[in-house]
Structure formats: structure tokens, C-alpha cells
Amino acid sequence: MFSNIWSGSKVRLRPVLPSDWKAFHENDQDSGGARLCDFIHFPRSEDGTKSWAEYKSSKPSDGDNVFLAIESLDGTLVGSITANSCDTRNGTFKYGIAIFRKHWRKGYAFEATKILLRYYFDELRYRKVNAYVYAFNEGSCALQDHLGFIQEGILREMIFTNGRHYDEYVYGQTKDEFEKLNTI
């Protein structure tokens, strides 16, 4: 039996498929979820979401920057994960994750993040990852803590949403810290 680096016991990471448009479009209707991950965008038509999914599915990665779908092992699309701001000279990158609300609290974000980090640390020689989390996103703060990230800083009043400014937390984890927590 073979193993696949992109699969775990709950989820697998894969490219976005054109057929994913409907799940992403449905998720776009969750303004509260959008506020936790990014910001609330203007409404997009179904055709617009179809075009977006088609574009994402055909777009090659930009260096090591990537946008991947997260699906459960039964084939259900449950969210997405990104690696961005990849700096090969210094060996650092950022990551972000979004799980569709109906799939929260099932361990998908935890496992998907570990899969992504293992690849970037073990295959691409990165040494450090950072995550930027809005102070009001208690679930994401708890995820970073659970993954063993260290809160390294606070960017004061960086995010404006819902009529006010909020702080943004900077979390980090080194390859050595990741390996210590995730020995096989």
C-alpha cells in the first residue's frame, strides 16, 4: 500500500476543481465566516463563482504560493488552505485556512494545516511559518495554540470590520518546533 503526502486520516488537500464552484458559492453567503477569514466581499453571481473556480483550477501555482481545496475522505469539499508570501531566500511563508461553517469543529483545519506544514518543511526546505489571525477569531486563535504556534506579536487596530477596528495577532512556528510536536 502506498501513502499520499496530501492525505491524512480525515482530509486530503487537492487542487480546486471547476465543479467546486457551488460549494464555494454557498460558502460566500456566510458573511460571518467571511469576516473571520478575510472580509465581506461584494456579492458575486453564480457565473462569477463558476469563472473563479475555472480560473483557480487552471492556474498554475505562483512559485510556492498555492491555493488548495480541502476535502474530507468521503469527497466532500470542506474548505481551502493557502500558502503565501513564500520567501525562499529566508525560508519563511504564511498560511491561511478557511473551513466552511457546517464542517467546523471536526478536526479538518488541524489536520489540513499539519499536512501543508509537513510538505513545506520536509519537501521545500522552509524553516518558519506565520499565521495572521484577527483578534476576534477565537476559533482560529485556539487552532494556532492547538497546533503549537507561538503568539509572537500584536498588530494593533489593523482590521476594520463590523464598524470598528480590531487587533491582528501574529503567530509563528519553526520547523524544529513543528517536528518536536509531530514526531512520527
SULFEN-V378004 format. One record per pair of residues at least 12 apart in sequence whose C-alpha atoms are under 10 Angstrom apart, sorted by sequence separation. I is the first residue (numbers start at 1). GAP is how many residues later the second one is. D is the distance in Angstrom with one decimal. If there is no record, write none. Layout:
{{I GAP D} {I GAP D}}
//
This chain:
{{28 12 8.7} {29 12 9.9} {56 12 9.1} {68 12 5.6} {69 12 6.5} {82 12 8.2} {83 12 4.4} {84 12 8.1} {97 12 7.0} {117 12 7.9} {132 12 9.8} {155 12 5.6} {156 12 6.5} {28 13 8.4} {67 13 7.1} {68 13 5.4} {69 13 8.8} {82 13 5.4} {83 13 6.7} {97 13 9.7} {99 13 10.0} {131 13 8.0} {154 13 6.6} {155 13 5.0} {156 13 8.5} {28 14 9.7} {29 14 8.2} {67 14 6.0} {68 14 6.2} {81 14 7.3} {82 14 5.2} {83 14 9.0} {130 14 9.9} {154 14 5.8} {155 14 6.2} {28 15 8.1} {29 15 9.5} {66 15 8.3} {67 15 4.5} {68 15 8.8} {81 15 5.7} {82 15 6.4} {97 15 8.5} {153 15 8.5} {154 15 4.6} {155 15 7.4} {28 16 8.2} {66 16 5.5} {67 16 6.8} {80 16 8.4} {81 16 4.3} {82 16 9.0} {97 16 7.7} {153 16 5.9} {154 16 6.0} {65 17 7.3} {66 17 5.3} {67 17 8.5} {80 17 5.8} {81 17 6.4} {96 17 8.7} {152 17 7.7} {153 17 5.0} {154 17 9.1} {25 18 9.8} {65 18 5.2} {66 18 6.7} {79 18 7.6} {80 18 5.4} {81 18 8.5} {95 18 8.4} {131 18 8.6} {133 18 9.9} {151 18 6.9} {152 18 5.6} {153 18 7.1} {25 19 8.1} {64 19 7.4} {65 19 4.6} {66 19 9.9} {79 19 5.4} {80 19 6.5} {130 19 8.5} {131 19 9.9} {132 19 9.7} {135 19 8.8} {151 19 5.8} {152 19 5.4} {153 19 9.2} {25 20 8.4} {26 20 9.6} {64 20 7.5} {65 20 6.9} {66 20 9.5} {78 20 8.6} {79 20 4.2} {80 20 8.6} {129 20 9.0} {130 20 9.4} {131 20 9.3} {134 20 9.8} {135 20 9.6} {150 20 8.5} {151 20 4.3} {152 20 6.4} {25 21 6.9} {28 21 9.2} {63 21 9.5} {64 21 8.7} {65 21 6.1} {78 21 5.8} {79 21 5.3} {95 21 8.8} {130 21 9.5} {132 21 9.6} {133 21 9.6} {134 21 9.5} {135 21 9.6} {149 21 9.6} {150 21 5.3} {151 21 6.5} {152 21 9.4} {24 22 10.0} {25 22 9.8} {62 22 9.1} {63 22 10.0} {64 22 6.1} {65 22 9.5} {77 22 9.3} {78 22 5.6} {79 22 9.0} {95 22 8.8} {130 22 9.2} {132 22 9.4} {133 22 10.0} {135 22 9.6} {149 22 5.8} {150 22 5.4} {151 22 9.1} {25 23 9.2} {26 23 9.8} {63 23 7.9} {64 23 8.7} {77 23 8.6} {78 23 8.6} {132 23 9.4} {134 23 9.8} {135 23 9.9} {148 23 9.6} {149 23 5.3} {150 23 6.4} {22 24 7.9} {25 24 6.0} {62 24 9.5} {63 24 9.7} {64 24 8.5} {78 24 8.3} {79 24 8.3} {93 24 10.0} {134 24 8.7} {135 24 9.0} {148 24 8.9} {149 24 5.0} {150 24 9.5} {21 25 8.1} {24 25 7.5} {25 25 8.4} {63 25 9.5} {78 25 6.1} {79 25 9.8} {134 25 7.2} {148 25 7.3} {149 25 8.5} {21 26 9.1} {23 26 9.8} {24 26 9.2} {77 26 9.4} {78 26 8.8} {145 26 8.8} {147 26 9.0} {148 26 9.9} {21 27 9.3} {22 27 7.8} {25 27 9.9} {70 27 9.4} {76 27 9.9} {93 27 8.8} {144 27 7.1} {150 27 9.7} {21 28 5.7} {22 28 7.7} {24 28 9.6} {25 28 9.6} {65 28 8.7} {67 28 9.8} {69 28 9.9} {70 28 9.1} {71 28 10.0} {81 28 8.6} {92 28 9.6} {141 28 8.4} {144 28 8.7} {149 28 8.4} {20 29 9.3} {21 29 5.2} {24 29 8.3} {64 29 9.0} {65 29 9.3} {66 29 9.5} {67 29 9.4} {68 29 9.6} {69 29 9.7} {70 29 8.2} {79 29 8.8} {80 29 9.1} {91 29 9.5} {92 29 9.8} {141 29 9.9} {144 29 9.3} {148 29 7.7} {149 29 8.5} {20 30 8.3} {21 30 8.3} {65 30 9.4} {67 30 9.6} {69 30 9.9} {70 30 10.0} {78 30 7.9} {79 30 8.5} {91 30 9.1} {113 30 9.6} {136 30 7.4} {141 30 8.8} {148 30 7.4} {18 31 9.5} {19 31 8.0} {21 31 7.7} {22 31 9.2} {72 31 9.6} {78 31 9.3} {81 31 7.6} {82 31 9.4} {109 31 9.2} {113 31 9.7} {135 31 6.5} {136 31 8.1} {137 31 9.5} {147 31 8.3} {18 32 6.8} {21 32 5.4} {80 32 8.9} {81 32 7.7} {134 32 7.1} {135 32 5.4} {136 32 8.6} {137 32 9.9} {148 32 9.8} {18 33 8.2} {20 33 6.6} {21 33 8.1} {79 33 9.7} {83 33 8.1} {91 33 8.9} {92 33 9.4} {93 33 7.5} {110 33 6.7} {114 33 7.9} {134 33 6.3} {135 33 5.3} {136 33 9.8} {148 33 7.3} {18 34 8.4} {19 34 7.6} {20 34 9.0} {82 34 8.7} {83 34 9.2} {86 34 9.9} {91 34 6.9} {92 34 5.8} {93 34 8.7} {94 34 8.6} {95 34 7.1} {96 34 9.1} {97 34 9.4} {105 34 9.0} {109 34 7.7} {110 34 8.7} {113 34 8.4} {133 34 8.8} {134 34 4.5} {135 34 6.1} {147 34 8.3} {148 34 9.9} {18 35 5.0} {19 35 8.3} {81 35 8.3} {91 35 4.3} {92 35 6.1} {93 35 6.6} {94 35 5.4} {95 35 6.6} {96 35 6.6} {104 35 9.3} {133 35 5.6} {134 35 6.2} {135 35 9.7} {147 35 9.5} {16 36 10.0} {17 36 6.5} {18 36 4.7} {72 36 7.7} {88 36 8.7} {90 36 8.1} {91 36 5.1} {92 36 4.8} {93 36 5.0} {94 36 4.7} {95 36 5.7} {96 36 7.8} {107 36 9.5} {110 36 8.0} {111 36 9.4} {132 36 6.5} {133 36 5.1} {134 36 9.0} {16 37 6.7} {17 37 7.1} {18 37 8.1} {20 37 9.3} {71 37 8.7} {83 37 8.9} {88 37 8.4} {89 37 9.3} {90 37 8.1} {91 37 6.4} {92 37 5.7} {93 37 6.4} {94 37 5.6} {95 37 8.2} {96 37 8.8} {110 37 6.9} {132 37 5.7} {133 37 6.5} {16 38 8.3} {17 38 9.4} {18 38 8.0} {19 38 9.4} {70 38 8.2} {88 38 7.2} {90 38 8.8} {91 38 8.6} {92 38 7.8} {93 38 8.8} {94 38 7.9} {109 38 10.0} {131 38 8.1} {132 38 4.8} {133 38 7.7} {16 39 9.2} {17 39 7.7} {18 39 6.1} {70 39 8.8} {87 39 8.5} {88 39 9.6} {131 39 5.9} {132 39 6.3} {16 40 6.2} {17 40 5.1} {18 40 8.7} {72 40 9.9} {86 40 8.8} {130 40 6.8} {131 40 5.1} {132 40 8.9} {15 41 8.1} {16 41 5.0} {17 41 8.5} {71 41 9.2} {87 41 10.0} {130 41 5.5} {131 41 6.3} {15 42 6.4} {16 42 8.6} {70 42 7.0} {98 42 9.4} {129 42 8.4} {130 42 4.3} {131 42 8.8} {15 43 9.2} {16 43 9.6} {69 43 9.7} {86 43 9.2} {97 43 8.9} {129 43 5.6} {130 43 6.6} {15 44 9.7} {85 44 10.0} {96 44 9.8} {128 44 7.1} {129 44 5.5} {130 44 8.9} {15 45 9.8} {84 45 10.0} {85 45 9.8} {128 45 5.8} {129 45 6.4} {15 46 9.9} {83 46 9.2} {84 46 9.9} {127 46 8.6} {128 46 4.3} {129 46 8.1} {83 47 9.9} {127 47 5.6} {128 47 5.9} {68 48 9.6} {83 48 9.9} {126 48 8.8} {127 48 5.0} {128 48 8.9} {20 49 8.7} {126 49 7.4} {127 49 7.9} {128 49 9.3} {129 49 9.8} {125 50 9.0} {127 50 9.9} {128 50 9.3} {15 51 9.1} {16 51 7.8} {17 51 9.8} {27 51 9.7} {127 51 9.8} {15 52 7.4} {16 52 6.0} {17 52 8.3} {27 52 8.8} {14 53 9.1} {15 53 5.0} {16 53 5.3} {23 53 9.3} {24 53 8.8} {121 53 8.9} {122 53 8.6} {13 54 9.8} {14 54 5.6} {15 54 5.6} {16 54 8.8} {23 54 7.0} {24 54 9.4} {121 54 6.0} {13 55 6.2} {14 55 5.3} {15 55 8.6} {23 55 8.4} {24 55 8.2} {120 55 9.2} {121 55 9.3} {12 56 9.8} {13 56 5.8} {14 56 6.5} {20 56 9.8} {23 56 8.8} {24 56 9.4} {64 56 8.8} {117 56 9.7} {12 57 8.4} {13 57 4.8} {14 57 7.6} {20 57 7.4} {118 57 8.7} {121 57 8.7} {122 57 9.7} {12 58 5.9} {13 58 6.5} {38 58 9.7} {117 58 8.5} {121 58 9.1} {11 59 6.6} {12 59 5.6} {13 59 8.9} {37 59 8.1} {11 60 5.5} {12 60 6.4} {13 60 10.0} {37 60 7.6} {38 60 9.3} {64 60 8.4} {118 60 8.3} {10 61 8.6} {11 61 4.3} {12 61 6.6} {16 61 9.5} {37 61 6.5} {117 61 8.2} {118 61 8.6} {10 62 5.8} {11 62 5.3} {12 62 9.8} {36 62 8.8} {37 62 9.4} {7 63 9.8} {9 63 9.0} {10 63 5.8} {11 63 8.6} {12 63 8.9} {14 63 10.0} {6 64 9.9} {7 64 9.5} {8 64 9.4} {9 64 7.7} {10 64 8.9} {11 64 8.8} {13 64 9.9} {16 64 8.7} {34 64 8.7} {114 64 8.8} {118 64 9.1} {7 65 9.4} {8 65 8.5} {11 65 9.3} {12 65 9.7} {15 65 9.5} {33 65 8.4} {7 66 8.3} {11 66 9.4} {13 66 9.7} {14 66 9.3} {33 66 8.7} {34 66 9.7} {11 67 8.8} {13 67 8.3} {14 67 9.8} {33 67 7.7} {13 68 8.3} {33 68 6.9} {114 68 8.7} {32 69 9.3} {30 70 8.7} {27 71 10.0} {30 71 8.0} {27 72 9.2} {28 72 9.4} {27 73 6.2} {26 74 9.2} {27 74 7.8} {27 75 9.5} {24 76 8.6} {23 77 8.7} {94 77 9.7} {94 78 8.9} {93 79 9.9} {92 82 9.1} {37 95 9.8} {38 95 9.7} {10 96 8.8} {11 96 9.1} {12 96 9.3} {37 96 8.1} {38 96 9.0} {10 97 7.7} {11 97 6.4} {36 97 8.5} {37 97 8.0} {10 98 6.6} {11 98 9.0} {36 98 7.0} {9 99 9.6} {10 99 9.9} {11 99 9.9} {12 99 8.9} {13 99 7.0} {35 99 9.2} {36 99 9.4} {8 100 9.6} {10 100 9.9} {11 100 7.0} {12 100 7.2} {13 100 9.7} {36 100 7.7} {37 100 8.3} {10 101 7.2} {11 101 6.6} {35 101 9.8} {36 101 5.7} {9 102 8.1} {10 102 8.6} {13 102 8.0} {35 102 9.0} {36 102 9.2} {8 103 6.8} {12 103 8.3} {13 103 8.2} {36 103 9.2} {37 103 9.0} {7 104 9.1} {8 104 7.8} {11 104 9.2} {33 104 9.7} {36 104 8.5} {7 105 8.4} {6 106 8.6} {8 106 9.1} {8 107 7.2} {7 108 7.3} {6 109 6.3} {7 109 10.0} {5 110 7.2} {6 110 7.7} {5 111 9.1} {6 112 9.5} {5 113 8.5} {6 113 8.2} {5 114 7.4} {39 120 9.2} {38 121 9.5} {39 121 8.9} {40 121 8.5} {39 122 7.4} {40 122 9.7} {38 123 9.8} {39 123 9.9} {35 125 9.9} {36 125 9.7} {35 126 7.3} {35 127 8.5} {32 130 9.9}}
//
